Amino acid sequence: MHMDASAASERRTPRKFTFFGSYDHSIDAKGRIIIPNAYRKALGDSFTLTLTLDDRAIAIYPDAAFEEMVEALYRLNRRKPSVQRQQDHIAKFSYPGLQADNQGRVLLPAKLRQYVLGDAKDVEISGALDHVRIIDSAAGLEEDTYYKEHRDEIADDIAELEE
């Protein structure tokens, strides 16, 4: 397979990963969360709330990272019904151009909050390299338990990808 120089360069160039760590927070009575200080600068003045690609969490993307994701969606073949459904689903649950208030709070739109978190009040806010991830605290504990129980299999799967 032939790859032009820019595509080869793009594959070798690592993305800038800026979001690390995990914090426990609560959703207030108005449906807001506090964005941890560790993430505020990297998110910038404006950001997008949307779904994670696996549809299991709320994602907060810096505008530039969200634009990259949307560009990748546009490159998919829209004539395929599954692609069209995925694009429509992401668009339905995306809220670009949001800003935190002076206390670092952001309102989680009701439709997005209900779809992902249901009635949960306690959430885990964690770094996911190019975005921030928000999930129900109970789901976060389930993910941690799953990883502990399957870490050897996961490591083996990753090793196969590197070969």
Helices and strands as residue ranges (DSSP letters): H 5-12, E 22-26, E 32-34, H 37-43, E 47-51, E 58-62, H 63-74, H 81-92, E 95-98, E 105-107, H 110-117, E 122-127, E 132-136, H 137-162
